[in-house]
Every structure is written in structure tokens, then in C-alpha cells.
Amino acid sequence: MADNFPGTRFNASWNEKSLTVVSHSLFSAWMLAFIFKGQILLSLADVYRIDSTQLIYSGFIAIFTGLLLSGFVIKSKKAAKRLFLSSYLIFIAISAIFFFPPSHFWLLGILLGSFLAGACVASWGIYLKSSTPRRERIKTVADMLILSNILMIPLNVIAIHLSPHLGLGISMLMLCVAFILALKLPEDLNDDFPTLSKVNKSPESITKLLVFLCLFIIVVTITSGLMYEVVNPAFIHLEQITSWYWATPYIIALIIMRSLSLKINRVNVLFIALAMIGLGFIAFIILDRGIVSYFVINTLILMALGVFDLFWWSILADTLDLHQNPTKILGVGMSANILGIFVGGLIGSAITQADTQSFSSSLVALAAVCVALALLPPLNNYLSSYLQDQFFLSDFSKLPPPEQVSRIERTANFGNLSDRELQVTSLLLQGKTYNTIANELFISQNTVKYYVKNIYTKFNIRSRAELFNLVLKNGNNKTG
């Protein structure tokens, strides 16, 4: 009887969510501070006076590969949990190698550790999907990003000002705690939240969505790479401040975004962030390299990056319901993030090497931001429209088939649709593409578009999502 108590399911879900957020954040702090071009790795390279370029680029390639390939192996909570537990132990062993002088084992450790880190990041999608309802995932993601960055800051400070080996040792302790917490993660499959792929199994449709989503992520994260290579080196002489303040505005932006009401249009916040990053690069052009200038520039740019990251993370979290294996979706999306940072870093590095004058560097970086501003609106419109269609499709498909037919017919009568328009409407509400509709009705795609235009005009709507909404609402009104 206790299992039927209303609060039991909520508490179980909360415990799973807390465990996965905290354990993943502890692992992410280690990854950000060390293996993913972190300050611990950079400080160790400085101590031994070696060039860290090969290690960094090797790490990028390995984590990218791990993100993409993990979805073919990790398909359940049981597999994800085993990956976490085994990887955390391997991460601890790899970290121990870096207490010894540089050798080939450093490069091997970076390659193996980065590959497994990418796999762990992608596999977190399984627990993100099962532990949090879709509309609340933005808060779960925000909690993970906030906690991981808060944990990263002291590791950076210790590595820069005290000892990179001390910072590495503390990060290993974090991995031990992450391992203990991961032991408590549930292994059972959770089907409480429906998978939309059971409704719409069109691989072309999902592939198209992922292509646009990855392009969106690459566009907004190229700026992060530019920040690393163009802005950060200009303030390297302010290590006492940059070591702890660098990520602070990023965390503040995440906290603000997390607190915003779901009713607020976050797209407007995105454009505010684009304006902020533009102002940040303009400030970088006209201001000096003093402390006050650093606070202004870093605050503007890092707060904008915080908004960017949570924005695309939230869209990516929504898409987890479109595939039976969330690992593949999160892996593809995060690989686009890595690629964006990598490309931005290459652009920034090329700029600074070709011309050491910050004015020229900042103009090119600002031009990249302007390109992003031009690309984001159509990308966002497509993604928002597609996701809205899919979730309305999910709601409609849950109705019994007779009820679906009844609601479509009532709506058709309400809009005075012709028999052919009724056929097209029915196929639209099944989530079928114009090409599929044309093939099934033995007409051309242009004819399908003609009928769709007529349907939308009669109902005074502009999208398939509005058509879904109309049918669902009209069906609730038996007298409509």
C-alpha cells in the first residue's frame, strides 16, 4: 500500500534526480578543471615546461568520439550506471599518472579519459530523461551546470595559486564521492515519461531536427571558443582575479535563467544575451586591460555564454523524448558543442597569431557574433515549431482511434473542409511529411501545399501545431 501513497513516487523521483545531478556535477568538475583543457592540466604543463597543445587537441578529438559512439553501446540505466562506476575508477587511476613527470602515459591517459568522459556525458541523458519531466528539465540542467562550475572554481584557484597536484588530488576525492553516489543510482528502466519515437518513427524527420539543432549549438558555442583564445589571454596578467571570477558571471546567469517563470519568452532573453556579448567584444576593443575593464568585459560575455549554454541545453533536453535512446540524442548534441568550441578556438587562435593587435582580433570576433545573430532566428523558429508539433502529436496520439476520428470530423465540419482537405488534415495530424502525404494520396507536393494553405486559411492558423491545438480543443467542446 505504501507504493500507492501520492508522495512516494515524487520522493523517489527527487532522490534519483538529486543523485544523478550531484554525482554528474562532481565528475563534470573534475573534467572541466582537468582533462577538458582545465587549469589543472595547464598548470601541470607550466610546472614541467611542456607544450600542452597536443594533449588539448587529443582530448578534444577523444571526447568528441566518445560522445558520438556511446549511444551505440549505452542503451539502458543498467549500462549507464556500469559505465559511470567503471569510468570514475579509471578517471582516478588516470589522474594518478599526472603525479609523475610527463611521459607517453600522459597522452594515453588523456585519450582514454576524454573518450570515457564523453561517453559519461552522453549517458547522463538516460537519467535526465527518467528523473525529470520534460518541462522541468531546464532546472535540472541548470542545477548540474551551476554545481559543476561552483566546484570547478576552487580547483582552478588551488591549481593556479597553490599547487596543481593539490588541485588534482582534491578532484580525485570528488570522483570518489561521485562513485559512492553513483552506486545508489537506480538501474530499473523507467517508462513513466512517453517516448515520442513510439508515435513518430520517421528517421528522416529526427535526423533533420538533429542537423538543425547541431547547427544551432555550433553557432552559439563558437563564441565560447573565441572567448578562450581572444579575450582570456589578454587578461592573463590578472590571475589573482581571473582564477576565481572568470566563471562567476556564468553561474549568476544560470541562476537567473533557472528562476525565470516558464511563461517568460526565453527567446527574448537569448537576444539580450547576444546584445550583451556584442557589447562585451566592443568593450574589449575600446577599454584597457585593467581590473575594471576585466570585470566589465568578463561579466558581459560570460553571462551571455551562461544564457547560451542553458538555452541550447534546454532544447537538447526536450529532444530526449524523440528517441528511444537518450544517449544518442545527448551525445550528438554535445558533440556539436565540442565542435563549436573547437572551431571557435581555431578561429581565435588564427586571429591572435596573425595579428596580435586586440582591435583587429575583436572586430573579427564581433563579426562572428553578428553572423550568429543572423542565423539564430530561423534556426530557433524551426526548432520551436518542430518540437511543438511533436509534443502536440504525442498528446493527440494518446487518444483512442475512434476519438481521434471523431475530433477530426468535428473540426472539419467546423471549418467546412472538403473531403480532400479532410484527408490531408487527417494525415497532417498523424505527423506525416508533405512528401509522404503526396505519395499516399497520389498527388504532387505542390498540391499538398495548396490544400494545407486552404486548411490553415479556413481555420485562421499558421502551423501544424496550431492545427493540433485546434483539434484537441474543439474535441473537448462537444457542441462546437
N, C-alpha and C positions, 0 to 999 in steps of 0.2 A: 504493500500500500504506500510505502514511503516514496516509491518511484513515481507515483502519480501526484505527489504534492506539487502545487504550482511552482514553488520556488526552487525545487530540486534541479530541474533542467537548467534554469538560469544560473544557479551556483556552479553546476558542473561546467557549463559553457564558460563562465567567467574564469574559473580555475584553469581551464585549458588555455584560454586566451592569455591570461597573466603569465602562465608558464612559458608559452611559446614566445611572447613578447620579451620577457626578461632574459630567457636563455639565448634567444637570437640576438638581442641587443648586446649581451656580453661578448658573444662571438664576433659581432659586427664591429665592436670597439677594438678588439684585437686586430681584425682585418684592416680597419681604417687607419689605425695607429702604426701598424707594422707592415703587413705584406702587400697592401694596396697603396704603394708609394707613400707610406706613412712616415711620420717624423722619426720613429724608432729606427726604421731601415735607413733613412737618410743620415741620421746621426751616427749610426754604426759605420756607414760608408765614410763619413768625415773622420771618425776616430782612426780608422785604418787607412785613410787617404786613398780610397779606391773610387773609381768611376761607377756610379750606381745605374747608369743608363741601361746596360744590358739586363740587369736584374729587373728594372722597372718595366721595360718593354716585354721581357719574357713573362712577367707577371700579368700584364695586360692580355697577352695572347692566351695564356693558360686559363685565366678566369673567364675570358670570352668563350673559350672552348668548353669549359665546364658548364657554363650557363646553357649553352645550346644542346649539349649531349645528355645532360642529366635527365631530361624528360623521357628519353627512350628506356631508361632503367628504373627511375623512381616513379612509381605509379600508385602508391598507397601510403597510408600513415605508417604502417609497419616498416616499409622500405625506407621512408624518410627518417624515421626515428633511428633505425640502424645506421643510416648514413651519418646523422648528427653525432651519434655516440662514437662511432669509429673515427670520424674525421676530427673531432675535438681532441681525442687522444693523439692522433697523428700530428695535429697542429702543435700540441705541447712538445712532442718529440722534435718536430722541425724547428721550433723556437729554440730548443736547447742547442741545436747546431750552431746558432749565431753567438753563443758564448765563447766560441773558439775562433781563432783567426780565419780570415777568408780562405776558402778553398772551393773546389768544384761542388762540394756538398751544399754550399750556399745556393748556387744556381739550381741544383736539383731540388732543394727544399722549396725554393720559390715556385718552381714549376709545379711540383706536386701539391703544395699548399694552396696555390692560387686556383688550380684546377678543382680541388675539392671544395674550396671556398665558394667558387661559382656554383657548384652543384648544391651546396647547402643553401645558398641564397635562393636558387630556383625552387628547391624543395620546400622552402618555407611557405610557398603558395598553397600547399595542401592544408596546412594548419591555419593559415589566414582565412581560407575559404570556409573550413568546417567550424572554426571557433567564433566567427563573426558574421552576422547578417550583412548583406551587400551594402545597405545604406549606412552602416556603422563602420565599414572598413577604413574609411578615411581617418577615423580617430585611432583605430588600432595601428595603422601605418604611421600616423603622426607620433604615437606613443613610442613605437620602435625607433624611429629616426631621432626623436628627442633624447631618449635614454642612451642610445648608442653614441650620440655626439657628446652628451654630457660626460659619459665615461671615457671618451676619447681625449677630452681636453686635458685632464691631469696626466694621462700617459704622455701626451705631447710635451707638456711642461717639464715633466720629470726627465724625459729623454733629452730635451734641449739644454736644460739648466743644471741637472744633476748628473745623470748617467743613463745612456741608452740601455745598458744592461739591466739597470734597476727598473726602467720602464718596461723592458721586455719581460722581466721576472714577474712584475705585477700583472701584466697582460696574460701571462701563463696561469696565474691564480684565477683570473677572470674566466679563463677557459675551463678550469677545474670546477668552478661554480656552475658554469653553463652545462657541463657534463652531468653534474648532480641533478640539476633541474630537468635536463632532457630525459633522465631516467624515469621521471614521473609523467612524461607525456603519454597520452592515451594512444593505443595502437589500433583501436577499432575503426572501421570505416563509418563515416557519418554522412547519412543521406538526408539530413534534415533540410538542407538547402538544395532546391532543384537545380539540375544541370540543364541548361538550355540546349545543349547539343543533342539531348534526347528528343527535342522538338524540331530543331533545325539542324540537320546533319550535313548541310552543304559545305564541303571543304573549301570550295572556291570563295564562298561568302566569308568564312572565317579567315582565310588567307588574305583576302583583300583588306579586311579590317586590321589584321596584324601588320600588313605593309604600311598602311596609313598611320597606325599607332606608332610603329617604329620610326617612321619619318618624323612624326611629331616629337617623339622623345629625343631623337638625334638633334633636331633643330634647337630645342630648348636647352640641351645639355652641352652643346658645343661651347656655349658661353662659359660653362664651368672650366673647360679646358683652357679657354682664353684667360680666365681669371688666374689659373695656376701659373701660366707661363708668361703673361704680360704684366699683371698687376702685382702679384705676390713678390717677384724678385725685386721690384722697385722699393720695397719696404723691408728688405732683409736686414737692414741695419737697426731695425726696431724690434729685435727678437724678444726683448723683455715684455713687450706689449702684444705683439702678433701671436706669440705662442699660446696665450690664453684667450685673447679677444677674437681671434680670427673666426671661429665657429659660433661665437655668442650671438651675433645678429641672426644667423641661420636658425638657431634654436628658438629665438624670440619669434621669428616669423612663423615657425611651425606651431608654436603655442597659440599665436593669434589665429592662424588658419583653423586650428583644431577647435577653437572656441566659437568660431562663426556659426551662426544658425544655418541649418540646411536650406532654409528658404532664401538665403542670400545668394545672388548670382555670382558664383566664383569666377566666371569668365571675366567679369569686370575687375576682379582682384588680379587676375592674370595680366591684364593690360596695364594696370597700375604698376605691377612688378616690372613689366617691360619698360615702362617710363622710368622707373627707379634705376634700372640697370643702365639705361641710356644716360641718365643724369650722372650715374657713378663713373662711367667712362669719360664723360665730358669733364667732370671734376678732376679726373685723373690727368686730363690734358692741361687744365689751366692752373691747378693747385701745385704747391711744392711737395716735397717728400717728408714733411714734418709730421709730428704726432697728431695734431688736429686734423690735418688733411687725411691721414690714415683712417682716423675714426669716421670721418665723413664718407670717404670712398668705400671702405670696407663695409660699413653699415648699409649703405645703399645697395651695393652689389650682392652681398651675402644674404640680406633679407629677401632680395629678389630671387636668388637661387633657391632659398628655402621654399618660397611660393611655387617656383617652377617644379621643384622635386616633388612636393606633396601633390601638386596638380596632376602631373603625369602618373604618379604612383596611384592616385585615386582612380584614374581612368583605367589603369592596368588592373587594379583590384576588382573593378566592375567586370572586366572581361574574363575573370576566372570562371564565371558561370557559363561561359560559352563553349567550354571544352571539358571532357570528362577527366582530363589530367591537368590540373592547375600548374604542375611543374613545367610543362611545355610552354604555357602562356607566360608565366613569370620569367622563365628562362629566356625566351625570345625578347620580351620587353626589356629586361635588364641588360641583355647583350647589346641592345640598341643604346642604352645609357652608357655602357662602357665604350662603345664605338664613338658616340658623340664626344665624350671626354677625351678620347684618344685623338680624334680628328681635330678637336679644338686645341689640344695641346700641341699637335704638329704645326697647326697654323700659327699659334702663338710663338712657338719656338722658331719657326722660319722668319717671322716678323722681327723678333728681337735679334736674331743672328744677322739678318740682312741690314738692319738699321737699328742701332742702339738708342736712337732718339725716341723718347717716350711719346712725343707728339705724333709721329708717324705711326707708331705701334698702336696707339689708342684710336687713331682715325680708322685704321683697318678693323680693329676690334669693334668699334662703333658701327661700322658698315655691316659687319656680320649680325649685329643686333637688329639693324634696320631690315635686313633680309628676313630674319626670324619674325619680325613684326608683320611683314607682308605675307609670310607663309602660314602663320598660326591661325588666322580667322577661317580660311577654307578648310584647313585640317580639323580644327575644333568643330566646325559645323558638321562635317561629315561624320566624325566620331560620335558626336552627341546624337545626331539623327539616327545613326545605325544602332547604337546601344538602346536608344529609346524604342525603336522598332522591335528589337529583340525581347525586351522586357515586357512590352505590351503583348507580343506574340506568346510569351510564356503564360501570361495571365489568361489570354484567350484560349490557349490550348488545354488549360486545366478544366475548361467547361466540358460537360458531356457532349458528344457529337450532335445529338438532337437539339440540344440547347444552342449550340453554335449555329446550326442551320436556321433555327427559329429567330435568333437575333439578327442574322444577316438578312433574312427575308423582311423582318420588321423595319430594319434600316433601309432596305431597298425600296419598300413601299413609301417610307417617309421621304426619301429623296427622289421618288418617281423614276427609278432606274429602269433601263431597258433590259431585256433578257440577257443580251451580250454583256452589258455593263454589270449585271448581277454575277455573271460567270467570272468576269475579271475581278470583281470585288472579292468573291469567294477565294480565288487563287492568291490575291494580294494578302488576304488575311491568313493564308497558310504559309506566308513568308517566302513565297516563290519570286524569283527574279523575272524581269521583263522577258528575258530570253526563254526561260522555262515556260512562262505563260504563253508566249507566241508559239512555241512548239506544241504545247498541249491543245491549243485552240486552232492550230493550223492557220495562223495569221502572221503578219510581219511584226517586228518590234515597233516600227513606227505606228502601226495600227493599235498596238497595245498602249503606246504612249498617248494616242488620241483618245482612247477610251478612259484611260486614267485621268487625263486632263478634264474630260467631261464629268467624271465621277467627283473629282475634287471640286470642280466649279459648282456642281449641284449642291454639294454639302458645305461650300464656302470654307474649304480646308486647303492645306498646302503640303501635307505629308502623309505617309503611311501611318506614322504614329498617331496623328490626329484621327485617321480613319479607325484605327483600333480603338482609340478612346471613345469615339462617337458610337461605335457598335456596342462596346461594353456598357456605356451609359444608357444608350437607347434601349438596350435589352433589359435594363433594370426598370424601365418605365413601360409597363405592360400596355398602357393606354396610348403610348407615344405615336 
